[in-house]
Amino acid sequence: MKFFPRLRFFLVAMRLGSQDVLQAYRRSSIGPFWITIGMAVQVAAIGSVFGLIFGADLSEFLPFLAVSLILWGFISNSISDGSMAFVTGQAILRQLPLPQFIHVLRSMWKNILVLSHNLVIVPLVFILFLRSPNLNLLYFLPGMLLTTTFLFFSTFVLGLLTTRYRDMQQITASVVAVMFYVTPVIWQPSLIPSGTAHLLLGLNPFYHFLQIIRLPILGQPPTFENWALSIAMTLVAGLAAYFASKKYKNRLAYWV
């Protein structure tokens, strides 16, 4: 019997997240599809410039870049928006006795919608270079579920910290900006030596979550290391979210 009230809360969060996307493009002729156009221009511009710098084969580099930028945008925006989830929803938080997870889920749903708009670019790039997916694409769904779960737990904790300590917003933004350059998003992992790669990428959580959703689209299975570390980090984030919720759930309304 408890399932239906919880389902209602999920629907409320999805509705709020959808309104956030529509509100951002209010009075626009093509609305949220500006998201897709902006990402397509970014992929074309960065692909052309860095393809020449790296001397890369565009038929390999551009699909890699398109998938990487789209998925990185989802991960980084989920963290940035999620860290401000409770601050953004402070009016609702003060007035309505809704579960706290609704505010994080609202932010997550908004970024899932943005991701769905941007993913339209991927088949267009694949068609341009005569590439086709294979059965490894099936790994995308469990990878996406695991990544989304990790982002939900971690942004719940970040949201609490940011609400209590507002400097956390700037710290989070700075960390995400730095990780963009040390994570293979606009450069391929094969460009760095194997010993350095293990040090730079093996301890990089962004890399492993990016791999379990990027590699299936590119036709490759994620490695055991990618799965194992992603699952371990999700469990740690889940425990942190559980204990943080238990300890601070009654204080959140006073912090906002």
NORUR-V746477 format. One record per residue. N is the residue number from 1. RES is the residue in three letters. PHI is phi as a letter, one per 20 degrees, with the letter a starting at -180 (999 if undefined). Layout:
# NORUR-V746477
N&RES&PHI ; N&RES&PHI
This chain:
# NORUR-V746477
1&MET&999 ; 2&LYS&f ; 3&PHE&f ; 4&PHE&f ; 5&PRO&f ; 6&ARG&f ; 7&LEU&f ; 8&ARG&f ; 9&PHE&f ; 10&PHE&f ; 11&LEU&f ; 12&VAL&f ; 13&ALA&f ; 14&MET&f ; 15&ARG&f ; 16&LEU&f ; 17&GLY&f ; 18&SER&f ; 19&GLN&f ; 20&ASP&f ; 21&VAL&f ; 22&LEU&f ; 23&GLN&f ; 24&ALA&f ; 25&TYR&c ; 26&ARG&f ; 27&ARG&m ; 28&SER&e ; 29&SER&f ; 30&ILE&d ; 31&GLY&l ; 32&PRO&f ; 33&PHE&f ; 34&TRP&f ; 35&ILE&f ; 36&THR&f ; 37&ILE&f ; 38&GLY&f ; 39&MET&f ; 40&ALA&f ; 41&VAL&f ; 42&GLN&f ; 43&VAL&f ; 44&ALA&f ; 45&ALA&f ; 46&ILE&f ; 47&GLY&f ; 48&SER&f ; 49&VAL&f ; 50&PHE&f ; 51&GLY&f ; 52&LEU&f ; 53&ILE&f ; 54&PHE&e ; 55&GLY&m ; 56&ALA&e ; 57&ASP&f ; 58&LEU&f ; 59&SER&f ; 60&GLU&e ; 61&PHE&f ; 62&LEU&f ; 63&PRO&f ; 64&PHE&f ; 65&LEU&f ; 66&ALA&f ; 67&VAL&f ; 68&SER&f ; 69&LEU&f ; 70&ILE&f ; 71&LEU&f ; 72&TRP&f ; 73&GLY&g ; 74&PHE&f ; 75&ILE&f ; 76&SER&f ; 77&ASN&f ; 78&SER&f ; 79&ILE&f ; 80&SER&f ; 81&ASP&f ; 82&GLY&f ; 83&SER&f ; 84&MET&d ; 85&ALA&f ; 86&PHE&f ; 87&VAL&f ; 88&THR&f ; 89&GLY&e ; 90&GLN&f ; 91&ALA&f ; 92&ILE&f ; 93&LEU&f ; 94&ARG&f ; 95&GLN&d ; 96&LEU&c ; 97&PRO&e ; 98&LEU&e ; 99&PRO&g ; 100&GLN&f ; 101&PHE&f ; 102&ILE&f ; 103&HIS&f ; 104&VAL&f ; 105&LEU&f ; 106&ARG&g ; 107&SER&f ; 108&MET&f ; 109&TRP&f ; 110&LYS&g ; 111&ASN&f ; 112&ILE&f ; 113&LEU&f ; 114&VAL&f ; 115&LEU&f ; 116&SER&f ; 117&HIS&f ; 118&ASN&f ; 119&LEU&f ; 120&VAL&g ; 121&ILE&f ; 122&VAL&g ; 123&PRO&f ; 124&LEU&f ; 125&VAL&f ; 126&PHE&f ; 127&ILE&f ; 128&LEU&g ; 129&PHE&d ; 130&LEU&l ; 131&ARG&d ; 132&SER&c ; 133&PRO&f ; 134&ASN&c ; 135&LEU&f ; 136&ASN&f ; 137&LEU&f ; 138&LEU&f ; 139&TYR&f ; 140&PHE&f ; 141&LEU&f ; 142&PRO&f ; 143&GLY&f ; 144&MET&f ; 145&LEU&f ; 146&LEU&f ; 147&THR&f ; 148&THR&f ; 149&THR&f ; 150&PHE&f ; 151&LEU&f ; 152&PHE&f ; 153&PHE&f ; 154&SER&f ; 155&THR&f ; 156&PHE&f ; 157&VAL&f ; 158&LEU&f ; 159&GLY&f ; 160&LEU&f ; 161&LEU&f ; 162&THR&f ; 163&THR&f ; 164&ARG&f ; 165&TYR&c ; 166&ARG&f ; 167&ASP&f ; 168&MET&f ; 169&GLN&f ; 170&GLN&f ; 171&ILE&f ; 172&THR&f ; 173&ALA&f ; 174&SER&f ; 175&VAL&f ; 176&VAL&f ; 177&ALA&f ; 178&VAL&f ; 179&MET&f ; 180&PHE&f ; 181&TYR&e ; 182&VAL&e ; 183&THR&d ; 184&PRO&f ; 185&VAL&d ; 186&ILE&d ; 187&TRP&c ; 188&GLN&e ; 189&PRO&g ; 190&SER&f ; 191&LEU&f ; 192&ILE&d ; 193&PRO&g ; 194&SER&f ; 195&GLY&f ; 196&THR&f ; 197&ALA&f ; 198&HIS&f ; 199&LEU&f ; 200&LEU&f ; 201&LEU&d ; 202&GLY&f ; 203&LEU&e ; 204&ASN&e ; 205&PRO&f ; 206&PHE&f ; 207&TYR&f ; 208&HIS&f ; 209&PHE&f ; 210&LEU&f ; 211&GLN&f ; 212&ILE&f ; 213&ILE&d ; 214&ARG&e ; 215&LEU&g ; 216&PRO&g ; 217&ILE&f ; 218&LEU&e ; 219&GLY&n ; 220&GLN&c ; 221&PRO&e ; 222&PRO&f ; 223&THR&e ; 224&PHE&f ; 225&GLU&f ; 226&ASN&g ; 227&TRP&f ; 228&ALA&f ; 229&LEU&f ; 230&SER&f ; 231&ILE&f ; 232&ALA&f ; 233&MET&f ; 234&THR&f ; 235&LEU&f ; 236&VAL&f ; 237&ALA&f ; 238&GLY&f ; 239&LEU&f ; 240&ALA&f ; 241&ALA&f ; 242&TYR&f ; 243&PHE&f ; 244&ALA&f ; 245&SER&f ; 246&LYS&f ; 247&LYS&e ; 248&TYR&d ; 249&LYS&f ; 250&ASN&e ; 251&ARG&d ; 252&LEU&g ; 253&ALA&f ; 254&TYR&e ; 255&TRP&f ; 256&VAL&f
